[in-house]
Amino acid sequence: FFCWAISECHYLNGTERVRLLERQIYNRQQFAHFDSDVGKYVGDTALGEPQAEYWNSDAEYLENRMNQLD
């Protein structure tokens, strides 16, 4: 099985605004993602929904994700 996380930084207006997109992939299918514009994880499949809820329930974990942009 293939399990992977891919993180992307998108720079908008030069370096004034940065958007973090982290994609969680299992068995070649994206099951959840984090979007700094949304500020939380979103489940993309039935497998990803409970995992996203788990990650979103940890305020410190989410804060660390957002602090990666600074």
MMTF fields as JSON, N, C-alpha, C and O atoms, coordinates in Angstrom:
{
  "mmtfVersion": "1.0.0",
  "mmtfProducer": "UNKNOWN",
  "numBonds": 279,
  "numAtoms": 280,
  "numGroups": 70,
  "numChains": 1,
  "numModels": 1,
  "chainsPerModel": [1],
  "groupsPerChain": [70],
  "chainIdList": ["A"],
  "bondAtomList": [4, 2, 8, 6, 12, 10, 16, 14, 20, 18, 24, 22, 28, 26, 32, 30, 36, 34, 40, 38, 44, 42, 48, 46, 52, 50, 56, 54, 60, 58, 64, 62, 68, 66, 72, 70, 76, 74, 80, 78, 84, 82, 88, 86, 92, 90, 96, 94, 100, 98, 104, 102, 108, 106, 112, 110, 116, 114, 120, 118, 124, 122, 128, 126, 132, 130, 136, 134, 140, 138, 144, 142, 148, 146, 152, 150, 156, 154, 160, 158, 164, 162, 168, 166, 172, 170, 176, 174, 180, 178, 184, 182, 188, 186, 192, 190, 196, 194, 200, 198, 204, 202, 208, 206, 212, 210, 216, 214, 220, 218, 224, 222, 228, 226, 232, 230, 236, 234, 240, 238, 244, 242, 248, 246, 252, 250, 256, 254, 260, 258, 264, 262, 268, 266, 272, 270, 276, 274],
  "bondOrderList": [1, 1, 1, 1, 1, 1, 1, 1, 1, 1, 1, 1, 1, 1, 1, 1, 1, 1, 1, 1, 1, 1, 1, 1, 1, 1, 1, 1, 1, 1, 1, 1, 1, 1, 1, 1, 1, 1, 1, 1, 1, 1, 1, 1, 1, 1, 1, 1, 1, 1, 1, 1, 1, 1, 1, 1, 1, 1, 1, 1, 1, 1, 1, 1, 1, 1, 1, 1, 1],
  "groupList": [{"groupName": "PHE", "atomNameList": ["N", "CA", "C", "O"], "elementList": ["N", "C", "C", "O"], "formalChargeList": [0, 0, 0, 0], "bondAtomList": [1, 0, 2, 1, 3, 2], "bondOrderList": [1, 1, 2], "singleLetterCode": "F", "chemCompType": "L-PEPTIDE LINKING"}, {"groupName": "CYS", "atomNameList": ["N", "CA", "C", "O"], "elementList": ["N", "C", "C", "O"], "formalChargeList": [0, 0, 0, 0], "bondAtomList": [1, 0, 2, 1, 3, 2], "bondOrderList": [1, 1, 2], "singleLetterCode": "C", "chemCompType": "L-PEPTIDE LINKING"}, {"groupName": "TRP", "atomNameList": ["N", "CA", "C", "O"], "elementList": ["N", "C", "C", "O"], "formalChargeList": [0, 0, 0, 0], "bondAtomList": [1, 0, 2, 1, 3, 2], "bondOrderList": [1, 1, 2], "singleLetterCode": "W", "chemCompType": "L-PEPTIDE LINKING"}, {"groupName": "ALA", "atomNameList": ["N", "CA", "C", "O"], "elementList": ["N", "C", "C", "O"], "formalChargeList": [0, 0, 0, 0], "bondAtomList": [1, 0, 2, 1, 3, 2], "bondOrderList": [1, 1, 2], "singleLetterCode": "A", "chemCompType": "L-PEPTIDE LINKING"}, {"groupName": "ILE", "atomNameList": ["N", "CA", "C", "O"], "elementList": ["N", "C", "C", "O"], "formalChargeList": [0, 0, 0, 0], "bondAtomList": [1, 0, 2, 1, 3, 2], "bondOrderList": [1, 1, 2], "singleLetterCode": "I", "chemCompType": "L-PEPTIDE LINKING"}, {"groupName": "SER", "atomNameList": ["N", "CA", "C", "O"], "elementList": ["N", "C", "C", "O"], "formalChargeList": [0, 0, 0, 0], "bondAtomList": [1, 0, 2, 1, 3, 2], "bondOrderList": [1, 1, 2], "singleLetterCode": "S", "chemCompType": "L-PEPTIDE LINKING"}, {"groupName": "GLU", "atomNameList": ["N", "CA", "C", "O"], "elementList": ["N", "C", "C", "O"], "formalChargeList": [0, 0, 0, 0], "bondAtomList": [1, 0, 2, 1, 3, 2], "bondOrderList": [1, 1, 2], "singleLetterCode": "E", "chemCompType": "L-PEPTIDE LINKING"}, {"groupName": "HIS", "atomNameList": ["N", "CA", "C", "O"], "elementList": ["N", "C", "C", "O"], "formalChargeList": [0, 0, 0, 0], "bondAtomList": [1, 0, 2, 1, 3, 2], "bondOrderList": [1, 1, 2], "singleLetterCode": "H", "chemCompType": "L-PEPTIDE LINKING"}, {"groupName": "TYR", "atomNameList": ["N", "CA", "C", "O"], "elementList": ["N", "C", "C", "O"], "formalChargeList": [0, 0, 0, 0], "bondAtomList": [1, 0, 2, 1, 3, 2], "bondOrderList": [1, 1, 2], "singleLetterCode": "Y", "chemCompType": "L-PEPTIDE LINKING"}, {"groupName": "LEU", "atomNameList": ["N", "CA", "C", "O"], "elementList": ["N", "C", "C", "O"], "formalChargeList": [0, 0, 0, 0], "bondAtomList": [1, 0, 2, 1, 3, 2], "bondOrderList": [1, 1, 2], "singleLetterCode": "L", "chemCompType": "L-PEPTIDE LINKING"}, {"groupName": "ASN", "atomNameList": ["N", "CA", "C", "O"], "elementList": ["N", "C", "C", "O"], "formalChargeList": [0, 0, 0, 0], "bondAtomList": [1, 0, 2, 1, 3, 2], "bondOrderList": [1, 1, 2], "singleLetterCode": "N", "chemCompType": "L-PEPTIDE LINKING"}, {"groupName": "GLY", "atomNameList": ["N", "CA", "C", "O"], "elementList": ["N", "C", "C", "O"], "formalChargeList": [0, 0, 0, 0], "bondAtomList": [1, 0, 2, 1, 3, 2], "bondOrderList": [1, 1, 2], "singleLetterCode": "G", "chemCompType": "PEPTIDE LINKING"}, {"groupName": "THR", "atomNameList": ["N", "CA", "C", "O"], "elementList": ["N", "C", "C", "O"], "formalChargeList": [0, 0, 0, 0], "bondAtomList": [1, 0, 2, 1, 3, 2], "bondOrderList": [1, 1, 2], "singleLetterCode": "T", "chemCompType": "L-PEPTIDE LINKING"}, {"groupName": "ARG", "atomNameList": ["N", "CA", "C", "O"], "elementList": ["N", "C", "C", "O"], "formalChargeList": [0, 0, 0, 0], "bondAtomList": [1, 0, 2, 1, 3, 2], "bondOrderList": [1, 1, 2], "singleLetterCode": "R", "chemCompType": "L-PEPTIDE LINKING"}, {"groupName": "VAL", "atomNameList": ["N", "CA", "C", "O"], "elementList": ["N", "C", "C", "O"], "formalChargeList": [0, 0, 0, 0], "bondAtomList": [1, 0, 2, 1, 3, 2], "bondOrderList": [1, 1, 2], "singleLetterCode": "V", "chemCompType": "L-PEPTIDE LINKING"}, {"groupName": "GLN", "atomNameList": ["N", "CA", "C", "O"], "elementList": ["N", "C", "C", "O"], "formalChargeList": [0, 0, 0, 0], "bondAtomList": [1, 0, 2, 1, 3, 2], "bondOrderList": [1, 1, 2], "singleLetterCode": "Q", "chemCompType": "L-PEPTIDE LINKING"}, {"groupName": "ASP", "atomNameList": ["N", "CA", "C", "O"], "elementList": ["N", "C", "C", "O"], "formalChargeList": [0, 0, 0, 0], "bondAtomList": [1, 0, 2, 1, 3, 2], "bondOrderList": [1, 1, 2], "singleLetterCode": "D", "chemCompType": "L-PEPTIDE LINKING"}, {"groupName": "LYS", "atomNameList": ["N", "CA", "C", "O"], "elementList": ["N", "C", "C", "O"], "formalChargeList": [0, 0, 0, 0], "bondAtomList": [1, 0, 2, 1, 3, 2], "bondOrderList": [1, 1, 2], "singleLetterCode": "K", "chemCompType": "L-PEPTIDE LINKING"}, {"groupName": "PRO", "atomNameList": ["N", "CA", "C", "O"], "elementList": ["N", "C", "C", "O"], "formalChargeList": [0, 0, 0, 0], "bondAtomList": [1, 0, 2, 1, 3, 2], "bondOrderList": [1, 1, 2], "singleLetterCode": "P", "chemCompType": "L-PEPTIDE LINKING"}, {"groupName": "MET", "atomNameList": ["N", "CA", "C", "O"], "elementList": ["N", "C", "C", "O"], "formalChargeList": [0, 0, 0, 0], "bondAtomList": [1, 0, 2, 1, 3, 2], "bondOrderList": [1, 1, 2], "singleLetterCode": "M", "chemCompType": "L-PEPTIDE LINKING"}],
  "groupTypeList": [0, 0, 1, 2, 3, 4, 5, 6, 1, 7, 8, 9, 10, 11, 12, 6, 13, 14, 13, 9, 9, 6, 13, 15, 4, 8, 10, 13, 15, 15, 0, 3, 7, 0, 16, 5, 16, 14, 11, 17, 8, 14, 11, 16, 12, 3, 9, 11, 6, 18, 15, 3, 6, 8, 2, 10, 5, 16, 3, 6, 8, 9, 6, 10, 13, 19, 10, 15, 9, 16],
  "groupIdList": [1, 2, 3, 4, 5, 6, 7, 8, 9, 10, 11, 12, 13, 14, 15, 16, 17, 18, 19, 20, 21, 22, 23, 24, 25, 26, 27, 28, 29, 30, 31, 32, 33, 34, 35, 36, 37, 38, 39, 40, 41, 42, 43, 44, 45, 46, 47, 48, 49, 50, 51, 52, 53, 54, 55, 56, 57, 58, 59, 60, 61, 62, 63, 64, 65, 66, 67, 68, 69, 70],
  "secStructList": [7, 7, 3, 3, 3, 3, 3, 3, 3, 3, 3, 3, 6, 6, 6, 6, 3, 3, 3, 3, 3, 3, 3, 3, 3, 3, 6, 6, 3, 3, 3, 3, 3, 3, 3, 6, 6, 6, 6, 3, 3, 3, 3, 7, 1, 6, 6, 2, 2, 2, 2, 2, 2, 2, 2, 2, 6, 7, 2, 2, 2, 2, 2, 2, 2, 2, 2, 6, 6, 7],
  "xCoordList": [0.833, 0.0, 0.872, 1.99, 0.358, 1.06, 0.469, -0.73, 1.286, 0.835, 1.784, 2.994, 1.258, 2.114, 1.431, 0.203, 2.225, 1.737, 2.532, 3.761, 1.84, 2.478, 2.107, 0.928, 3.109, 2.887, 3.3, 4.338, 2.469, 2.737, 2.579, 1.645, 3.477, 3.351, 3.083, 3.836, 2.014, 1.658, 1.86, 1.256, 2.706, 3.013, 2.138, 2.165, 1.364, 0.471, 0.954, 1.38, 0.894, 1.376, 2.838, 3.186, 3.665, 5.074, 5.192, 4.858, 5.666, 5.727, 4.823, 4.923, 3.936, 3.037, 2.086, 1.813, 1.592, 0.599, 1.037, 1.359, 1.044, 1.445, 0.281, -0.36, 0.016, -1.047, -0.402, 0.341, -0.697, -0.191, -1.284, -2.414, -0.947, -1.856, -1.126, -0.086, -1.681, -1.081, -2.08, -3.203, -1.666, -2.554, -2.135, -0.96, -3.087, -2.855, -3.351, -4.499, -2.476, -2.781, -2.582, -1.578, -3.541, -3.438, -3.848, -4.912, -2.999, -3.261, -3.585, -4.51, -2.787, -2.882, -4.164, -4.501, -4.88, -6.101, -6.01, -5.723, -6.253, -6.256, -7.473, -8.606, -7.225, -8.346, -8.628, -9.714, -7.669, -7.871, -6.854, -5.827, -7.167, -6.211, -6.363, -7.424, -5.28, -5.274, -5.054, -4.146, -5.891, -5.772, -5.699, -6.638, -4.604, -4.446, -5.487, -5.784, -6.046, -7.118, -8.383, -9.144, -8.61, -9.763, -9.411, -10.262, -8.161, -7.7, -7.964, -7.86, -8.306, -8.554, -8.41, -8.286, -8.428, -8.395, -9.8, -10.79, -9.865, -11.13, -11.004, -10.027, -11.994, -12.01, -12.525, -13.593, -11.787, -12.182, -12.873, -13.504, -12.76, -13.393, -13.98, -13.797, -14.685, -15.231, -14.108, -14.278, -12.981, -11.819, -11.24, -10.773, -11.268, -10.653, -11.474, -10.912, -12.788, -13.636, -13.331, -13.139, -13.278, -12.948, -11.517, -11.253, -10.6, -9.221, -9.143, -8.445, -9.85, -9.873, -10.49, -9.994, -11.56, -12.178, -11.191, -11.122, -10.431, -9.433, -8.371, -8.069, -7.804, -6.788, -7.363, -6.697, -8.593, -9.213, -9.556, -9.691, -9.698, -10.034, -8.832, -8.992, -7.647, -6.419, -6.0, -5.357, -6.375, -6.117, -4.623, -4.224, -3.803, -2.355, -1.783, -0.914, -2.267, -1.821, -2.169, -1.34, -3.402, -3.815, -3.007, -2.622, -2.756, -1.97, -0.562, -0.015, 0.022, 1.35, 1.333, 2.282, 0.275, 0.159, 0.118, 0.794, -0.679, -0.799, 0.509, 0.847, 1.244, 2.514, 3.601, 4.615, 3.42, 4.393, 4.473, 5.447, 3.468, 3.438, 4.268, 4.658, 4.542, 5.274, 6.744, 7.483],
  "yCoordList": [-1.189, 0.0, 1.244, 1.24, 2.268, 3.528, 4.541, 4.816, 5.092, 6.103, 7.289, 7.124, 8.471, 9.605, 10.905, 10.999, 11.897, 13.258, 14.18, 14.124, 15.01, 15.959, 17.366, 17.699, 18.175, 19.559, 20.497, 20.314, 21.502, 22.491, 23.881, 24.131, 24.775, 26.184, 26.972, 26.884, 27.732, 28.571, 30.025, 30.489, 30.731, 32.124, 33.019, 32.939, 33.871, 34.794, 36.217, 36.518, 37.078, 38.462, 38.486, 39.122, 37.803, 37.707, 36.794, 35.612, 37.334, 36.549, 37.134, 36.751, 38.064, 38.677, 37.661, 37.706, 36.769, 35.805, 34.417, 34.182, 33.496, 32.121, 31.211, 31.387, 30.249, 29.268, 27.892, 27.473, 27.194, 25.843, 24.851, 24.961, 23.893, 22.814, 21.505, 21.228, 20.701, 19.416, 18.323, 18.304, 17.425, 16.355, 15.035, 14.671, 14.32, 13.01, 11.952, 11.99, 11.013, 10.023, 8.626, 8.349, 7.754, 6.349, 5.495, 5.694, 4.555, 3.658, 4.443, 4.112, 5.491, 6.339, 7.168, 7.666, 7.319, 8.122, 9.17, 8.842, 10.416, 11.474, 11.283, 11.255, 11.15, 10.931, 12.141, 12.243, 13.053, 14.261, 15.309, 14.991, 16.558, 17.62, 18.747, 18.937, 19.487, 20.69, 21.873, 21.868, 22.878, 24.101, 25.263, 25.487, 25.998, 27.099, 28.194, 28.938, 28.314, 29.29, 28.894, 29.759, 27.592, 27.084, 27.013, 27.271, 26.663, 26.602, 25.293, 25.209, 24.262, 22.956, 21.866, 22.14, 20.623, 19.475, 19.199, 19.423, 18.715, 18.35, 16.911, 16.55, 16.086, 14.706, 14.644, 15.182, 13.999, 13.89, 12.566, 12.426, 11.598, 10.288, 9.861, 10.531, 8.738, 8.194, 7.846, 7.995, 7.392, 7.102, 8.384, 8.381, 9.46, 10.704, 11.536, 12.337, 11.369, 12.192, 12.012, 13.01, 10.771, 10.643, 11.083, 11.608, 10.873, 11.305, 12.824, 13.377, 13.506, 14.97, 15.489, 16.457, 14.855, 15.253, 15.102, 15.954, 14.013, 13.773, 14.869, 15.444, 15.162, 16.212, 17.571, 18.349, 17.863, 19.153, 19.304, 20.427, 18.202, 18.272, 18.661, 18.959, 18.663, 19.0, 20.422, 20.637, 21.392, 22.803, 23.092, 23.891, 22.458, 22.69, 22.193, 22.838, 21.057, 20.497, 21.445, 21.699, 21.966, 22.91, 24.206, 24.768, 24.671, 25.893, 25.709, 26.616, 24.539, 24.258, 24.27, 24.75, 23.751, 23.772, 25.214, 25.559, 26.049, 27.439, 28.201, 29.097, 27.851, 28.524, 28.173, 28.867, 27.128, 26.786, 27.867, 27.928, 28.702, 29.761, 30.969, 31.761, 31.126, 32.309, 32.229, 33.148],
  "zCoordList": [0.0, 0.0, 0.0, 0.514, -0.564, -0.736, 0.243, 0.194, 1.121, 2.077, 1.972, 2.123, 1.719, 1.44, 1.837, 1.828, 2.181, 2.406, 1.492, 1.457, 0.77, -0.14, 0.323, 0.437, 0.586, 1.009, -0.112, -0.748, -0.342, -1.379, -0.781, -0.019, -1.122, -0.751, -2.026, -2.996, -2.009, -3.148, -2.728, -1.761, -3.454, -3.146, -4.015, -5.243, -3.351, -4.037, -3.765, -2.65, -4.746, -4.622, -4.18, -3.185, -4.911, -4.519, -3.316, -3.393, -2.207, -0.974, 0.105, 1.271, -0.275, 0.702, 1.311, 2.51, 0.514, 0.982, 0.551, -0.614, 1.515, 1.25, 1.607, 2.643, 0.755, 0.993, 1.096, 0.209, 2.196, 2.409, 2.052, 2.528, 1.218, 0.861, 1.132, 0.534, 2.038, 2.379, 2.022, 2.527, 1.159, 0.7, 1.332, 1.292, 1.914, 2.516, 1.533, 1.091, 1.2, 0.163, 0.729, 1.385, 0.472, 0.863, -0.331, -0.918, -0.675, -1.799, -3.082, -3.823, -3.311, -4.511, -4.601, -5.675, -3.486, -3.487, -2.376, -1.224, -2.729, -1.72, -0.831, -1.309, 0.491, 1.401, 2.293, 2.864, 2.42, 3.219, 2.777, 2.178, 3.086, 2.791, 3.801, 4.395, 3.98, 4.805, 3.877, 3.047, 4.028, 3.234, 4.214, 4.978, 4.202, 5.158, 4.946, 5.881, 3.751, 3.528, 4.285, 4.718, 4.446, 5.195, 6.683, 7.534, 6.996, 8.376, 9.08, 10.304, 8.312, 8.921, 7.871, 6.677, 8.343, 7.447, 6.932, 7.628, 5.716, 5.079, 4.612, 3.957, 4.949, 4.49, 3.069, 2.773, 2.188, 0.786, 0.479, -0.569, 1.38, 1.203, 2.544, 3.56, 2.529, 3.777, 4.753, 5.963, 4.253, 5.096, 5.692, 6.831, 4.943, 5.375, 6.339, 7.086, 6.345, 7.209, 8.694, 9.388, 9.216, 10.645, 10.958, 12.039, 10.025, 10.254, 10.306, 11.156, 9.407, 9.415, 10.716, 11.292, 11.178, 12.446, 13.6, 14.485, 13.58, 14.627, 14.617, 15.663, 13.451, 13.363, 13.755, 14.438, 13.33, 13.628, 15.105, 15.591, 15.825, 17.248, 18.106, 19.29, 17.532, 18.253, 17.873, 16.845, 18.722, 18.418, 18.282, 17.434, 19.096, 19.027, 17.701, 17.114, 17.237, 15.958, 14.807, 13.933, 14.814, 13.765, 13.84, 12.815, 15.059, 15.224, 14.665, 14.038, 14.893, 14.343, 12.819, 12.198, 12.208, 10.746, 10.238, 9.269, 10.899, 10.464, 10.696, 9.922, 11.753, 12.048, 11.046, 10.977, 10.278, 9.252, 8.176, 7.426, 8.103, 7.089, 7.494, 6.636, 8.769, 9.257, 8.999, 9.353]
}
